[in-house]
Amino acid sequence: MSSDHLRNVVRKLLARPQHEGAGAVVRRSIGRFELKTFDPFLVLDEFSVTAPAGFPDHPHRGFETVTYMLQGALTHEDFEGHKGNIGAGDVQWMTAGKGMVHSEMPASHGTQKGLQLWINLSSRDKMIEPKYQEMRSANIAKASKDGVTVKVIAGESLGIRSPVNTRTPTMFLDFTLEPGAQLEQPIPESWNAFVYVLEGEGVFGNSRKSSTSHHILLLGPGYGVEAWNLSSKMLRFILVGGEPIGQPVVQLGPFVMNTQEEIDQTINDFENFENGFEHARCWASSEPGHYHDH
């Protein structure tokens, strides 16, 4: 991969803490005023919750949520009776499709930390049946080479591929680089891609300055990206890419459709327990809470 075909950093933003849900603290990088969307991505949150705070009962329609736990665990419960814990290193890839109501609450004492990414669905997929793809940390494909370790949550890296089926073609890679390590990762040329730094500091693309934790780096066009760890500490970041959908985005909190009419219909469906929200009529999670827009 020649350097003139590699992606450069075109925008860099620091995700500052804000309050969401019931007492949760969220660093939002995509889905905020300065960066409303980055097609096909709608939201990227780095969240921190300590009981009794959390994300009580709330609905979704029209997109997918990827929850990747970094520390602690969340209890996930939905209106179909699906319940379980998502622990450190685990991934839940939820296709909300035509309707999902669920809660995400701390499963243990202390602080639970993780990432949640919202991936848009094309108009043909917005009203599909909801489904889950869940992976325990031990089952996520990993590879190491020359001081670079990757966990392949979606897509492919260092010769290994994730079994996750992505409705919107997506890659989601968790990289750790030892001091002095360098990485070159291919990215499909037509996709949008970004880096989010979790810990340490790294140099990406043409950037002369290193980027530190809680920064999102939007990457320009090209066939791949280069990263270097020039520091004396470990560098950890996620690299996420996806095929742009190129359709209008009309969003009202946890509902993301293509037109205002579809949003109005979604509100009507939710309020009347119809077209995917039937099971919301009699359901409340065992962690009772109020509606909110996470």
Backbone bond lengths (Angstrom), bond angles and torsions (degrees), N, CA, C in turn:
res aa  C-N    CA-C-N  psi(-1)  N-CA   C-N-CA  omega(-1)  CA-C   N-CA-C  phi
1 M - - - 1.457 - - 1.527 107.50 -
2 S 1.328 117.61 111.57 1.464 119.01 -177.71 1.520 109.81 -75.94
3 S 1.333 115.52 151.12 1.460 119.75 -172.42 1.525 112.78 -64.32
4 D 1.348 117.27 -24.58 1.469 117.82 -179.07 1.526 112.02 -76.86
5 H 1.346 117.64 -5.24 1.462 120.22 176.07 1.524 112.19 -109.35
6 L 1.336 116.65 10.01 1.458 120.12 179.41 1.521 110.71 -89.90
7 R 1.303 115.54 156.55 1.460 121.08 -178.78 1.521 111.25 -81.22
8 N 1.304 114.64 144.00 1.456 121.11 174.89 1.519 110.58 -111.41
9 V 1.321 115.32 161.50 1.457 121.00 177.59 1.524 108.03 -77.70
10 V 1.338 116.44 121.20 1.467 120.12 -179.17 1.522 112.21 -104.44
11 R 1.338 116.00 -16.35 1.460 118.90 178.80 1.523 108.85 -158.12
12 K 1.325 115.27 142.16 1.463 120.60 -179.04 1.519 108.34 -134.65
13 L 1.349 116.12 130.25 1.463 120.79 -178.99 1.528 109.09 -134.87
14 L 1.323 115.52 142.91 1.455 121.42 173.95 1.529 108.40 -92.64
15 A 1.344 116.32 128.59 1.468 120.97 177.59 1.518 108.85 -86.72
16 R 1.330 115.63 108.07 1.470 120.60 -178.00 1.525 110.35 -90.22
17 P 1.341 117.32 152.00 1.469 119.89 -178.20 1.528 112.15 -66.68
18 Q 1.332 115.90 142.86 1.465 122.45 172.92 1.530 106.98 -146.66
19 H 1.333 116.21 162.55 1.464 119.57 -177.98 1.522 110.35 -94.96
20 E 1.337 115.16 137.38 1.459 122.28 -179.84 1.515 108.08 -139.26
21 G 1.340 115.53 161.39 1.464 119.06 174.18 1.515 110.97 59.28
22 A 1.336 116.40 -142.40 1.455 121.66 179.77 1.527 108.27 -105.30
23 G 1.327 115.77 82.54 1.460 120.67 174.56 1.517 115.82 82.96
24 A 1.334 117.73 8.78 1.466 120.19 177.98 1.525 109.75 -81.59
25 V 1.322 115.79 151.41 1.468 121.22 175.03 1.523 107.95 -109.83
26 V 1.326 115.51 128.41 1.459 121.56 -174.11 1.524 109.38 -127.90
27 R 1.340 115.80 134.95 1.472 120.86 168.08 1.525 106.34 -101.46
28 R 1.314 116.85 106.59 1.473 121.74 -176.52 1.526 109.35 -99.72
29 S 1.331 115.12 124.77 1.466 119.19 178.96 1.522 111.91 -107.03
30 I 1.323 117.38 -42.57 1.473 121.73 171.67 1.526 106.93 -106.01
31 G 1.336 116.30 139.68 1.461 120.16 -179.57 1.509 112.32 98.73
32 R 1.331 116.97 15.58 1.464 120.77 177.29 1.522 108.69 -112.81
33 F 1.320 115.72 178.07 1.465 120.67 -172.45 1.535 112.30 -55.50
34 E 1.341 117.31 -44.07 1.472 120.50 -175.07 1.530 112.80 -77.20
35 L 1.334 117.04 -17.97 1.466 120.96 -177.05 1.526 107.70 -147.47
36 K 1.332 114.70 82.06 1.472 119.93 -173.41 1.532 111.94 -63.82
37 T 1.328 116.27 -46.92 1.460 121.56 177.04 1.523 108.60 -145.91
38 F 1.325 116.51 165.18 1.467 123.09 172.20 1.526 104.79 -143.59
39 D 1.315 115.19 80.71 1.458 125.69 -170.95 1.539 111.63 -38.65
40 P 1.360 117.02 123.13 1.463 130.67 8.91 1.540 113.97 -95.41
41 F 1.320 118.26 16.76 1.469 120.66 -174.41 1.526 111.00 -93.54
42 L 1.344 115.09 136.52 1.460 121.81 -174.87 1.523 112.24 -106.61
43 V 1.325 116.58 -37.36 1.462 122.17 -176.94 1.521 108.47 -148.60
44 L 1.337 116.28 139.56 1.461 121.21 163.05 1.514 107.10 -130.94
45 D 1.338 115.18 118.27 1.461 121.73 178.70 1.521 109.50 -118.45
46 E 1.324 115.62 136.02 1.463 121.62 165.24 1.521 104.24 -104.34
47 F 1.337 117.56 112.13 1.458 120.09 -170.57 1.524 112.04 -110.52
48 S 1.331 113.81 155.78 1.460 122.12 178.31 1.524 107.24 -141.10
49 V 1.337 117.08 118.51 1.466 120.61 -178.03 1.522 110.90 -132.57
50 T 1.307 115.30 137.87 1.465 122.22 175.59 1.520 106.95 -126.60
51 A 1.346 116.74 129.61 1.469 120.25 -179.00 1.528 109.86 -53.71
52 P 1.350 117.48 141.73 1.464 127.62 8.91 1.529 114.41 -88.03
53 A 1.322 118.52 8.30 1.469 120.53 178.93 1.527 110.13 -65.26
54 G 1.341 116.10 161.92 1.452 119.98 177.38 1.510 111.43 165.88
55 F 1.321 115.26 -160.70 1.463 121.79 -179.29 1.530 107.66 -122.16
56 P 1.344 116.49 86.62 1.469 120.26 -176.99 1.526 112.02 -66.61
57 D 1.332 115.39 -177.71 1.462 123.68 -172.10 1.535 112.36 -46.22
58 H 1.334 115.61 123.86 1.468 120.75 -179.69 1.531 109.19 -155.57
59 P 1.339 116.89 153.38 1.470 120.66 -176.64 1.533 112.33 -97.76
60 H 1.345 114.61 165.25 1.470 122.78 170.92 1.529 108.54 -143.10
61 R 1.321 115.43 152.90 1.465 121.49 167.80 1.530 109.12 -156.57
62 G 1.346 115.58 139.25 1.465 120.66 166.32 1.512 116.59 96.60
63 F 1.344 118.11 6.30 1.472 118.73 -178.39 1.526 109.45 -159.21
64 E 1.330 115.36 -177.35 1.463 122.06 177.87 1.521 109.63 -115.21
65 T 1.339 116.77 148.45 1.458 120.49 171.98 1.530 108.36 -118.00
66 V 1.322 115.36 134.33 1.461 121.22 175.60 1.528 106.93 -114.32
67 T 1.328 116.52 116.19 1.460 121.95 178.91 1.524 108.01 -107.49
68 Y 1.329 116.35 121.97 1.466 123.19 -177.23 1.518 107.65 -124.40
69 M 1.328 116.16 109.51 1.459 120.36 -175.09 1.535 110.69 -81.46
70 L 1.331 114.83 135.56 1.463 121.72 178.74 1.522 111.73 -105.01
71 Q 1.332 116.03 -29.88 1.473 120.89 -176.90 1.522 108.44 -156.03
72 G 1.334 117.34 138.99 1.459 120.85 178.43 1.518 111.75 75.47
73 A 1.324 116.51 -151.27 1.466 121.03 -176.90 1.521 110.57 -156.80
74 L 1.329 115.47 150.70 1.458 122.82 172.69 1.527 108.99 -115.42
75 T 1.332 116.38 145.50 1.455 121.74 169.30 1.518 107.69 -95.74
76 H 1.328 115.13 123.23 1.459 121.19 179.84 1.523 108.35 -107.03
77 E 1.331 115.49 134.89 1.462 120.03 -178.92 1.523 108.23 -144.31
78 D 1.347 117.41 135.66 1.464 118.05 -179.71 1.528 112.12 -129.88
79 F 1.331 114.81 174.82 1.459 120.61 -172.77 1.524 113.62 -77.91
80 E 1.341 117.35 0.44 1.464 121.66 172.99 1.526 111.48 -95.28
81 G 1.347 116.30 -0.76 1.454 119.58 -178.54 1.516 114.13 92.17
82 H 1.324 116.68 4.83 1.463 121.83 178.09 1.525 108.77 -78.51
83 K 1.343 117.21 126.42 1.461 120.33 -178.44 1.519 109.92 -145.89
84 G 1.318 116.39 142.91 1.462 119.58 176.83 1.511 111.01 178.87
85 N 1.329 115.10 171.70 1.463 120.91 179.09 1.521 110.62 -100.62
86 I 1.334 115.17 142.02 1.465 122.05 172.89 1.529 105.67 -111.88
87 G 1.323 116.89 108.76 1.465 121.48 -174.68 1.513 112.60 -96.97
88 A 1.324 116.32 178.03 1.467 121.99 -176.99 1.529 110.50 -55.58
89 G 1.322 116.08 127.16 1.453 121.95 -179.82 1.518 114.36 87.11
90 D 1.349 117.32 -7.72 1.462 120.95 179.78 1.528 110.51 -84.34
91 V 1.340 114.66 157.45 1.463 121.37 179.07 1.523 109.31 -128.16
92 Q 1.326 115.15 136.23 1.462 120.67 168.44 1.520 107.96 -120.58
93 W 1.330 115.78 119.20 1.463 122.04 179.08 1.519 106.23 -107.26
94 M 1.317 116.37 102.59 1.468 121.52 -173.88 1.523 110.60 -107.00
95 T 1.324 115.81 122.24 1.460 121.57 172.70 1.523 106.85 -94.06
96 A 1.330 115.70 104.69 1.470 119.17 -178.08 1.519 111.06 -69.16
97 G 1.353 116.25 -36.31 1.455 119.93 179.03 1.517 111.83 53.46
98 K 1.344 116.66 -130.45 1.467 119.93 -171.70 1.519 113.46 -75.70
99 G 1.332 117.24 -15.22 1.457 116.39 177.08 1.516 113.80 173.48
100 M 1.322 115.23 133.60 1.458 122.39 175.92 1.521 107.69 -148.96
101 V 1.334 116.50 135.00 1.461 121.16 170.06 1.523 105.81 -124.12
102 H 1.329 116.23 127.19 1.462 119.13 -176.47 1.530 110.73 -151.71
103 S 1.336 114.13 173.64 1.463 120.53 173.39 1.520 108.10 -131.20
104 E 1.343 115.29 151.36 1.465 122.11 177.17 1.530 106.52 -133.85
105 M 1.331 115.76 106.77 1.462 120.67 -173.21 1.533 110.58 -128.68
106 P 1.341 117.88 152.92 1.465 120.21 -179.91 1.521 111.86 -55.69
107 A 1.338 115.52 136.95 1.468 120.71 -178.73 1.521 111.62 -98.04
108 S 1.331 117.07 -8.77 1.465 119.29 -176.97 1.528 109.26 -151.95
109 H 1.331 115.34 174.90 1.455 120.24 177.92 1.519 110.39 -73.06
110 G 1.327 115.95 168.40 1.453 119.46 -179.97 1.513 110.94 83.67
111 T 1.309 115.71 -168.27 1.464 121.87 -175.69 1.517 110.38 -99.03
112 Q 1.334 115.13 130.56 1.472 121.65 176.89 1.527 106.98 -102.26
113 K 1.328 116.11 131.02 1.468 119.73 -178.75 1.522 110.17 -128.09
114 G 1.315 114.98 147.60 1.458 118.69 178.21 1.509 111.62 -172.50
115 L 1.320 114.54 -175.53 1.460 122.60 176.91 1.518 108.17 -119.49
116 Q 1.332 116.05 142.45 1.460 119.66 168.65 1.518 108.98 -129.50
117 L 1.333 114.05 125.26 1.458 122.63 -179.99 1.518 108.61 -114.05
118 W 1.337 116.53 130.95 1.461 121.16 174.03 1.525 107.80 -102.44
119 I 1.346 115.21 124.69 1.468 121.19 179.19 1.523 108.14 -112.66
120 N 1.298 116.53 126.96 1.460 120.84 -178.63 1.529 110.53 -68.38
121 L 1.312 115.68 155.71 1.457 122.30 172.44 1.526 108.76 -113.08
122 S 1.322 115.87 147.25 1.466 119.26 177.07 1.522 109.36 -68.77
123 S 1.315 116.56 163.67 1.468 120.91 -176.10 1.528 111.05 -56.32
124 R 1.325 118.18 -33.95 1.480 120.19 -178.08 1.534 111.71 -71.24
125 D 1.348 117.63 -19.55 1.465 121.08 -176.14 1.525 113.93 -106.52
126 K 1.333 117.66 -5.97 1.468 119.29 -172.08 1.532 112.82 -63.75
127 M 1.322 116.89 -29.89 1.467 119.62 -175.54 1.534 112.41 -109.43
128 I 1.330 116.83 26.62 1.464 119.27 176.27 1.532 109.86 -75.73
129 E 1.326 115.76 167.02 1.464 120.87 177.90 1.526 109.81 -66.67
130 P 1.334 117.82 140.18 1.463 120.72 178.23 1.529 111.17 -64.01
131 K 1.343 116.05 150.85 1.463 119.04 173.74 1.523 109.86 -156.78
132 Y 1.332 114.84 163.70 1.461 121.93 178.85 1.519 110.45 -121.47
133 Q 1.326 115.10 145.90 1.449 121.85 163.88 1.528 105.21 -127.22
134 E 1.323 116.42 118.99 1.464 119.93 -176.12 1.519 109.83 -123.00
135 M 1.327 115.70 138.13 1.459 121.02 179.65 1.519 109.65 -132.21
136 R 1.320 115.45 127.60 1.459 120.25 171.81 1.520 108.74 -74.21
137 S 1.321 115.03 151.56 1.463 120.84 -178.46 1.530 111.78 -50.90
138 A 1.336 116.01 -42.76 1.470 120.20 -176.25 1.521 112.58 -65.32
139 N 1.338 116.79 -20.87 1.467 120.52 -176.73 1.527 113.61 -99.08
140 I 1.332 117.15 -1.06 1.468 119.79 178.74 1.525 108.45 -79.63
141 A 1.329 115.64 130.85 1.465 120.76 -177.66 1.525 110.49 -62.51
142 K 1.337 115.56 133.36 1.473 121.13 179.98 1.517 109.52 -130.43
143 A 1.323 116.07 151.91 1.463 121.19 174.55 1.525 108.30 -149.50
144 S 1.334 115.99 153.08 1.472 121.44 178.16 1.521 109.34 -136.92
145 K 1.337 115.20 143.45 1.459 120.56 178.36 1.529 108.59 -163.23
146 D 1.313 116.59 128.34 1.481 122.56 173.13 1.524 112.66 51.33
147 G 1.341 116.80 44.96 1.458 119.89 176.13 1.507 114.68 82.65
148 V 1.338 116.77 3.96 1.472 121.93 178.52 1.525 108.57 -112.16
149 T 1.330 116.87 127.20 1.457 121.59 173.91 1.523 108.15 -119.33
150 V 1.336 115.92 136.78 1.468 119.69 179.97 1.520 109.95 -129.90
151 K 1.348 115.16 140.07 1.458 122.39 167.49 1.528 105.74 -106.54
152 V 1.327 116.01 121.40 1.465 120.61 -174.69 1.534 108.86 -96.78
153 I 1.325 114.55 96.84 1.469 120.68 -179.02 1.529 109.96 -80.09
154 A 1.327 116.42 -40.04 1.471 121.88 172.98 1.525 107.39 -148.30
155 G 1.326 115.61 146.36 1.459 119.31 179.38 1.517 112.71 89.85
156 E 1.341 116.20 -147.89 1.462 121.43 -170.91 1.523 110.37 -145.94
157 S 1.333 116.04 142.18 1.464 121.44 176.40 1.520 109.43 -160.81
158 L 1.314 116.47 146.15 1.468 123.39 179.02 1.532 111.64 47.30
159 G 1.324 115.84 36.77 1.462 120.78 174.68 1.510 115.97 81.88
160 I 1.338 118.42 4.12 1.466 119.51 177.33 1.520 109.99 -119.24
161 R 1.337 114.65 151.16 1.465 120.82 -173.38 1.521 110.20 -126.68
162 S 1.328 115.56 143.79 1.469 121.29 176.68 1.531 110.26 -81.71
163 P 1.344 117.70 145.00 1.469 120.41 175.60 1.526 113.34 -79.77
164 V 1.340 117.87 -5.98 1.476 120.20 -177.11 1.527 110.17 -63.54
165 N 1.326 114.70 130.87 1.457 121.41 177.14 1.528 108.17 -92.68
166 T 1.329 116.81 117.70 1.463 119.89 -177.22 1.523 109.68 -103.88
167 R 1.341 116.29 118.80 1.470 121.62 178.98 1.527 110.51 -57.19
168 T 1.343 114.53 -48.54 1.465 121.05 172.12 1.528 104.85 -95.93
169 P 1.339 119.32 117.85 1.472 120.02 -175.05 1.537 111.47 -51.76
170 T 1.341 115.57 121.64 1.470 122.07 -169.46 1.516 110.79 -143.10
171 M 1.336 116.02 145.74 1.464 122.16 167.61 1.523 108.28 -120.07
172 F 1.341 115.96 141.62 1.473 121.96 -179.08 1.524 105.34 -143.80
173 L 1.329 116.76 105.74 1.459 123.00 -173.88 1.520 110.23 -123.01
174 D 1.332 116.10 133.85 1.467 122.43 178.20 1.525 107.47 -108.71
175 F 1.334 116.20 110.12 1.465 121.82 -175.74 1.526 111.82 -106.13
176 T 1.319 115.59 139.93 1.457 122.22 167.40 1.525 107.75 -122.96
177 L 1.329 116.16 125.79 1.464 121.83 179.22 1.520 109.67 -114.97
178 E 1.319 116.02 125.58 1.456 120.67 174.93 1.525 109.32 -70.82
179 P 1.343 117.54 160.40 1.467 120.06 178.15 1.529 110.84 -52.14
180 G 1.339 115.07 130.94 1.464 120.76 178.87 1.512 114.48 87.34
181 A 1.340 118.65 -8.30 1.471 120.78 -176.98 1.523 111.28 -77.68
182 Q 1.330 114.28 153.72 1.469 122.03 179.17 1.517 108.73 -131.55
183 L 1.335 115.63 147.66 1.463 121.12 -177.69 1.519 109.74 -132.70
184 E 1.332 115.54 141.67 1.463 120.96 168.32 1.521 106.78 -129.38
185 Q 1.319 117.26 114.86 1.469 121.69 -175.20 1.526 110.45 -118.27
186 P 1.343 117.48 120.85 1.471 119.50 176.04 1.533 111.47 -65.15
187 I 1.330 116.00 147.98 1.462 123.64 175.59 1.526 106.37 -138.02
188 P 1.330 119.37 131.46 1.475 119.27 176.71 1.534 110.75 -51.31
189 E 1.314 115.08 133.64 1.471 119.86 -169.15 1.524 113.73 -61.62
190 S 1.337 117.39 -31.53 1.473 119.98 -175.58 1.523 112.98 -82.91
191 W 1.354 117.27 -4.98 1.458 120.36 -174.00 1.522 112.47 -87.84
192 N 1.334 115.58 152.51 1.465 121.54 165.35 1.527 108.15 -84.51
193 A 1.329 116.61 146.50 1.467 119.48 -178.32 1.514 110.37 -148.81
194 F 1.352 114.79 153.01 1.461 120.66 176.99 1.521 110.04 -146.52
195 V 1.330 113.97 161.14 1.465 122.96 173.42 1.521 107.10 -114.30
196 Y 1.345 116.70 140.01 1.458 120.83 171.14 1.523 107.19 -127.06
197 V 1.342 115.91 121.37 1.461 120.94 -174.83 1.526 109.72 -85.92
198 L 1.339 115.60 125.52 1.461 121.32 -179.47 1.522 112.12 -94.52
199 E 1.337 117.41 -42.59 1.466 119.53 177.21 1.517 110.09 -156.70
200 G 1.327 114.45 156.75 1.458 120.22 -177.43 1.515 111.01 80.51
201 E 1.327 115.45 -161.57 1.466 119.49 176.99 1.516 109.61 -144.35
202 G 1.325 115.24 142.18 1.459 120.17 -176.33 1.508 111.77 -140.46
203 V 1.320 114.26 162.96 1.460 121.96 176.16 1.527 106.90 -112.22
204 F 1.333 116.39 130.69 1.459 121.81 -174.37 1.525 110.06 -127.82
205 G 1.334 115.67 138.00 1.456 120.39 176.59 1.518 111.82 55.78
206 N 1.320 115.00 -133.09 1.465 120.78 -176.28 1.522 113.16 -89.62
207 S 1.336 116.18 4.00 1.459 118.86 -174.77 1.523 110.34 -66.65
208 R 1.316 116.76 130.76 1.473 120.57 177.92 1.520 110.51 -81.39
209 K 1.348 115.02 -26.80 1.464 119.72 -176.78 1.520 110.12 -97.00
210 S 1.326 115.44 148.42 1.459 118.83 176.51 1.527 109.31 -79.15
211 S 1.328 115.09 151.84 1.465 121.87 178.78 1.519 108.96 -110.44
212 T 1.323 115.54 137.96 1.463 121.03 -174.89 1.524 110.80 -108.82
213 S 1.336 116.39 179.07 1.464 121.88 -173.84 1.523 112.12 -57.36
214 H 1.337 114.42 151.21 1.465 126.29 179.33 1.533 112.67 73.15
215 H 1.324 118.23 11.14 1.471 120.55 174.58 1.528 110.24 -98.91
216 I 1.348 115.30 137.28 1.459 120.69 170.42 1.516 107.93 -103.75
217 L 1.329 116.23 137.19 1.457 122.74 -179.90 1.521 107.72 -120.36
218 L 1.317 117.14 113.47 1.460 120.81 176.19 1.522 108.23 -83.16
219 L 1.328 116.15 132.86 1.455 121.35 -175.68 1.519 110.41 -101.09
220 G 1.326 116.07 141.25 1.456 122.19 177.11 1.520 110.89 -79.71
221 P 1.355 117.69 -168.26 1.463 120.82 -176.57 1.528 112.46 -70.77
222 G 1.331 115.09 159.32 1.458 120.79 177.40 1.518 111.05 149.84
223 Y 1.339 115.24 178.92 1.473 121.02 -176.44 1.518 112.76 -92.54
224 G 1.318 118.55 -11.63 1.458 120.10 -177.04 1.512 110.41 -176.83
225 V 1.337 115.90 -174.05 1.454 120.32 -179.43 1.521 109.76 -137.40
226 E 1.330 115.07 148.85 1.461 121.39 174.46 1.526 109.17 -109.85
227 A 1.336 115.46 145.09 1.461 121.30 176.58 1.519 108.63 -140.18
228 W 1.328 115.95 145.10 1.462 121.90 179.22 1.521 109.11 -132.60
229 N 1.315 115.56 142.43 1.459 120.73 169.48 1.523 107.14 -107.25
230 L 1.317 115.27 100.53 1.470 120.62 -177.72 1.527 111.48 -96.22
231 S 1.340 116.26 3.41 1.467 120.01 -177.16 1.536 109.93 -94.67
232 S 1.313 115.35 -178.66 1.466 120.61 179.97 1.527 112.19 -98.54
233 K 1.351 116.63 4.33 1.462 121.29 179.64 1.518 109.89 -117.78
234 M 1.327 115.46 165.87 1.464 120.27 178.08 1.531 110.33 -65.04
235 L 1.321 115.95 145.28 1.463 123.11 174.30 1.518 107.57 -113.61
236 R 1.329 116.60 129.23 1.471 120.61 175.55 1.519 109.32 -130.20
237 F 1.322 115.27 131.72 1.467 120.22 178.92 1.522 109.19 -151.63
238 I 1.332 115.38 158.95 1.460 119.57 170.01 1.523 108.33 -103.47
239 L 1.322 115.15 144.85 1.456 122.93 172.11 1.521 106.39 -117.34
240 V 1.324 115.61 120.92 1.462 121.11 -176.62 1.517 108.68 -125.58
241 G 1.322 115.99 134.29 1.454 120.79 176.68 1.507 110.25 -139.30
242 G 1.330 117.05 154.59 1.459 120.15 179.37 1.512 111.13 -158.01
243 E 1.324 114.63 155.74 1.461 120.73 179.37 1.526 109.20 -78.47
244 P 1.333 118.25 121.79 1.469 119.33 -179.72 1.532 111.11 -60.26
245 I 1.334 115.58 143.31 1.455 120.99 -179.65 1.527 110.61 -88.93
246 G 1.332 116.88 -36.71 1.459 120.46 175.58 1.510 114.67 70.56
247 Q 1.338 116.96 29.68 1.463 121.33 178.08 1.526 109.40 -118.67
248 P 1.343 117.66 158.38 1.464 119.63 178.64 1.526 110.98 -59.27
249 V 1.342 115.46 143.37 1.458 121.57 176.86 1.522 108.35 -115.36
250 V 1.337 116.40 116.13 1.461 120.76 174.14 1.526 105.67 -118.44
251 Q 1.335 115.13 116.69 1.455 120.53 -172.78 1.516 110.93 -121.35
252 L 1.327 114.70 137.04 1.460 121.12 168.30 1.523 105.69 -129.96
253 G 1.317 116.94 97.79 1.459 121.66 -178.74 1.515 111.92 54.69
254 P 1.346 117.36 -113.77 1.465 121.12 -175.08 1.523 114.25 -89.66
255 F 1.335 116.87 11.13 1.460 121.50 177.62 1.530 107.98 -114.77
256 V 1.337 116.92 127.03 1.464 120.53 -179.15 1.522 108.53 -131.58
257 M 1.334 115.40 110.80 1.459 121.28 -177.86 1.535 109.00 -126.89
258 N 1.354 116.05 -166.84 1.468 120.08 -177.68 1.523 113.32 -102.94
259 T 1.339 117.04 -21.68 1.472 120.30 -177.92 1.522 110.03 -137.61
260 Q 1.320 116.15 161.04 1.461 121.15 176.25 1.526 110.80 -64.55
261 E 1.345 116.28 -34.97 1.472 119.78 178.38 1.530 110.22 -60.70
262 E 1.327 116.66 -40.10 1.470 120.46 179.61 1.532 111.15 -67.93
263 I 1.320 116.20 -34.95 1.476 119.91 175.70 1.528 109.91 -66.06
264 D 1.330 116.59 -44.90 1.476 120.63 178.04 1.527 110.19 -59.01
265 Q 1.350 116.22 -42.08 1.460 120.82 179.18 1.530 110.26 -64.92
266 T 1.337 117.03 -38.61 1.467 121.31 179.44 1.524 111.00 -63.33
267 I 1.332 116.51 -44.36 1.469 120.38 178.28 1.526 109.56 -60.84
268 N 1.329 115.63 -43.00 1.460 120.63 178.29 1.534 111.29 -61.88
269 D 1.333 115.59 -44.04 1.472 120.30 179.07 1.529 110.90 -61.95
270 F 1.329 115.82 -43.14 1.461 119.97 -177.47 1.533 110.99 -67.35
271 E 1.321 115.36 -42.32 1.470 118.94 -178.17 1.527 112.36 -70.98
272 N 1.347 116.31 -26.85 1.473 120.51 -177.20 1.528 113.00 -106.25
273 F 1.341 116.39 7.11 1.472 121.72 177.67 1.528 111.52 56.43
274 E 1.340 115.91 52.06 1.461 121.42 -177.09 1.526 111.16 -127.81
275 N 1.359 115.06 164.64 1.473 122.73 169.33 1.524 113.88 51.02
276 G 1.322 115.46 45.37 1.464 119.20 177.66 1.510 113.71 117.31
277 F 1.347 116.69 -17.18 1.465 120.38 -179.54 1.537 112.29 -108.55
278 E 1.337 117.02 17.59 1.468 120.65 -176.69 1.530 112.29 -55.38
279 H 1.340 116.12 -41.60 1.463 119.28 -174.06 1.532 113.36 -75.23
280 A 1.325 116.58 -6.49 1.474 119.23 178.74 1.527 111.42 -74.77
281 R 1.315 116.92 -16.50 1.472 120.69 -173.73 1.529 111.93 -58.32
282 C 1.321 117.49 -44.22 1.470 120.70 -173.44 1.523 112.11 -113.55
283 W 1.313 117.62 11.79 1.464 118.79 -170.16 1.529 112.35 -104.76
284 A 1.334 114.97 139.08 1.464 122.08 164.75 1.516 105.88 -144.72
285 S 1.320 115.88 141.97 1.467 118.88 -179.67 1.523 109.66 -67.91
286 S 1.333 115.53 163.25 1.461 119.57 177.56 1.521 111.27 -74.98
287 E 1.352 115.52 -9.30 1.481 121.94 171.30 1.514 105.60 -104.88
288 P 1.328 120.14 80.13 1.464 120.50 -170.61 1.522 112.03 -59.68
289 G 1.300 114.70 138.63 1.461 120.01 -179.88 1.504 109.59 -159.24
290 H 1.299 116.09 -175.71 1.445 119.78 -177.36 1.524 109.34 -109.63
291 Y 1.299 115.04 164.94 1.467 121.91 177.82 1.536 110.50 -64.06
292 H 1.327 115.24 139.15 1.466 119.53 173.39 1.522 108.45 -153.35
293 D 1.318 117.58 173.79 1.471 118.49 -164.77 1.519 114.85 -104.85
294 H 1.317 119.94 28.81 1.473 118.28 178.47 1.521 110.72 -80.40
